[in-house]
Amino acid sequence: MKKEGKKAGRRHAVIGYILVAAWIFSMALAGFFMPVLMDTLPYFKVKAIQVEGNRVLPAYVFSKAALELKNNWLFITEGRLLALLNVLTGNSVEEVKIDRTFQKDGVILKVRVKEREPFLTVVEGEKMIFFDRKGVPFFYKYFTPQRPYIYSQSVDLVKENFSILKSLVDICKEHLSRVDNIYLSESDTVIYGNNHTRILLPAIEQISDTTLKRLSSIYNISMEAKEVDLTTEGMAIIKGGE
């Protein structure tokens, strides 16, 4: 009885090894053939892309992105597509949503895209870059430069002080019909608006919420001011106001 038990145990062990080997072999075959099947079977292919929300970005950018993702709906996830689109468009896409319609001869992708919108145009030497209202830098050649133009020796200076700069631009736009150019330097910040209006402020790193409130209150009192100088702490010099 003991010998028969040992033989049965060895037989079960051998069968177990065979099953494990067969499973490993089948997985290896699947791993070898699956990519080929996914590349050849129509079911996995994207046969059409419908793009919504792209006001500036051309349609070919989306088809190029799909091709780089093997034109296979399994690989075209929202995260992957967003990352690749931003590589192709200089970080110009804020959000992507994908819907899939499955058919026998392939998949139709509906891509809803939210493009970034230029809020500021920063000029650094010969280089131009846009910032959206969230302070995210981006650039793509088909976007129209948006005033005000921010002239700075460093884009990093704009990144580091974007919150103050955004508030400053919003205040100026509220009181001036147009803000054309803003010059950032180590010593001061100079703003040029409509009708040759000029605003002088401390360097952007030194502008505080108090400075912004003073600027806003001055324009509430004197809407016709042609020049406002707030570079001296505790003092405001106004020219051309009534």
Order of alpha helices (4+ residues) and beta strands (2+ residues): alpha-beta-alpha-alpha-beta-beta-beta-beta-beta-beta-alpha-alpha-beta-beta-beta-alpha-beta-beta
